Amino acid sequence: MSYNRYIFLGYEFLTWLWYVIEKDEGRIPLLEEEIVSLEVGNRIVLEKSQKAGVESITIKGDDAGLEEGILALRKGAVVTELNLFYKAEDNEWHFTIKGESLNIANLRPPNTGPIESKKDLEGAVIEKAYLYNEVIRLIDKLFKQFIRLRVSNDWHSKVVPLVRQWIYS
């Protein structure tokens, strides 16, 4: 029951994250020192509840215009999935966050070195686990920042007006 009651938080988080990436880029390096960039990737899924059911809008493709997503937000849709491209130091990750559960999907971590012997296998597994954990750590930090804002007095007085201005500009 609580799951459905607070499901909106994941959708708000993804909308806020999209806004921060597009308009408040300076906030992200403050959260993560090693970050080089965090960008919206090649897929966004939005949903809008209607009397007849749920309308789903998927924007995908490397050259996809995000204007359609902004238009959907104007019409009351919420971001339910957000594909991201994360770069830190010399490493790059591509992944999707699902707003309903904050699950990470389609994670493509950086390549690891070649495995030339059985002895290298354990190191490769540890390195891969570390690379997966880096994405989890990033999302954890971003979500904590979002929750701090969401429960603060600044949410309704400062953050929501800025996000609305971004959506309607």
C-alpha positions in Angstrom: 0.0 0.0 0.0 2.8 2.5 0.9 4.5 1.5 -2.4 1.6 2.9 -4.5 1.1 5.8 -2.1 4.7 7.2 -2.7 5.2 6.1 -6.3 5.1 9.7 -7.4 8.5 10.4 -5.7 10.3 8.4 -8.3 8.6 10.2 -11.1 9.3 13.6 -9.5 12.9 12.5 -9.0 13.4 11.7 -12.7 11.7 15.0 -13.7 13.9 16.9 -11.2 17.0 15.1 -12.5 16.2 15.9 -16.1 15.8 19.6 -15.0 19.1 19.6 -13.1 20.9 18.1 -16.1 19.5 20.6 -18.5 19.4 23.8 -16.4 21.4 23.4 -13.1 24.5 21.5 -14.2 26.6 23.1 -11.5 24.7 21.1 -8.8 25.9 17.6 -10.0 29.6 18.1 -9.7 29.0 19.3 -6.1 27.5 15.9 -5.3 30.1 13.8 -7.1 33.7 15.1 -7.4 34.8 12.7 -10.1 32.0 13.4 -12.4 32.9 14.7 -15.8 29.3 14.8 -17.2 25.8 13.5 -16.7 23.6 13.7 -19.7 20.1 12.6 -20.8 20.7 9.6 -23.0 18.7 8.4 -26.0 15.4 7.4 -24.4 12.7 9.0 -22.1 9.4 7.5 -21.3 6.6 9.6 -20.0 3.1 8.7 -18.9 -0.1 10.6 -18.5 -3.1 9.3 -16.7 -6.4 9.8 -18.5 -10.0 8.7 -18.0 -9.6 5.9 -20.6 -6.3 4.7 -19.1 -2.6 5.6 -19.2 -1.1 7.2 -22.3 2.6 6.4 -22.7 5.0 8.6 -24.7 8.4 7.2 -25.6 11.1 9.5 -27.0 14.0 7.6 -28.3 16.9 7.8 -30.7 20.3 9.5 -30.7 18.9 12.6 -32.5 15.5 12.6 -30.7 14.3 16.0 -29.8 13.5 16.4 -26.2 11.0 19.1 -27.0 8.3 16.4 -27.3 9.1 15.4 -23.7 8.8 18.9 -22.5 5.5 19.2 -24.3 4.2 16.1 -22.6 5.3 17.5 -19.2 3.2 20.6 -20.0 0.2 18.4 -20.7 0.6 16.7 -17.3 2.7 13.7 -18.1 5.3 12.4 -15.6 8.8 10.9 -16.4 8.7 7.2 -15.7 12.0 6.2 -17.3 15.1 8.2 -18.0 18.1 7.0 -20.0 21.4 8.5 -18.8 25.0 8.8 -20.0 27.4 9.2 -17.1 31.1 10.0 -17.5 33.6 10.0 -14.6 37.4 10.2 -15.1 38.0 8.0 -18.2 34.9 5.8 -17.7 31.5 5.9 -19.4 28.2 4.3 -18.3 24.9 4.1 -20.1 21.8 3.1 -18.1 18.1 3.7 -17.6 16.4 4.5 -14.3 12.8 3.5 -13.8 10.9 5.9 -11.7 8.5 3.4 -10.2 11.1 1.5 -8.3 14.4 3.4 -9.1 15.6 0.1 -10.7 18.5 0.5 -13.0 18.1 -1.2 -16.4 20.2 -1.7 -19.5 23.4 -0.8 -17.6 26.4 -0.7 -19.9 29.5 -0.2 -17.7 32.9 0.7 -19.0 34.9 -2.0 -20.6 37.4 -3.8 -18.4 40.8 -5.2 -19.3 41.0 -8.5 -21.2 41.1 -11.7 -19.3 44.2 -13.5 -20.4 44.3 -16.3 -17.7 42.2 -17.8 -15.0 44.2 -15.7 -12.5 42.8 -12.6 -14.1 39.2 -13.7 -13.7 38.8 -12.8 -10.1 40.2 -9.3 -10.7 37.9 -8.8 -13.6 34.8 -9.8 -11.6 35.8 -7.4 -8.8 36.4 -4.6 -11.3 33.0 -5.2 -12.9 31.3 -5.2 -9.6 33.0 -1.9 -8.7 31.9 -0.4 -12.0 28.3 -1.4 -11.4 28.4 -0.1 -7.8 29.6 3.3 -9.1 26.2 3.8 -10.9 24.3 2.8 -7.8 26.4 5.2 -5.7 25.7 8.0 -8.1 22.0 7.4 -8.1 22.0 7.1 -4.3 23.7 10.5 -3.9 21.4 12.1 -6.4 18.3 10.7 -4.8 19.4 11.8 -1.3 19.9 15.3 -2.6 16.4 15.2 -4.2 14.8 13.9 -1.0 16.6 16.6 1.1 15.2 19.2 -1.3 11.7 17.6 -1.5 11.2 17.7 2.3 12.6 21.2 2.7 10.8 24.5 2.6 12.7 25.4 -0.6 10.9 22.7 -2.6 7.6 24.6 -3.1 9.1 28.1 -2.8 12.1 27.7 -5.0 12.5 24.4 -6.8 9.0 23.8 -8.2 8.8 27.3 -9.7 12.2 26.8 -11.4 11.2 23.5 -12.8 7.8 24.9 -14.0 9.7 27.8 -15.6 11.9 25.3 -17.4 8.9 23.3 -18.6 6.9 26.4 -19.8 9.8 28.4 -21.2 
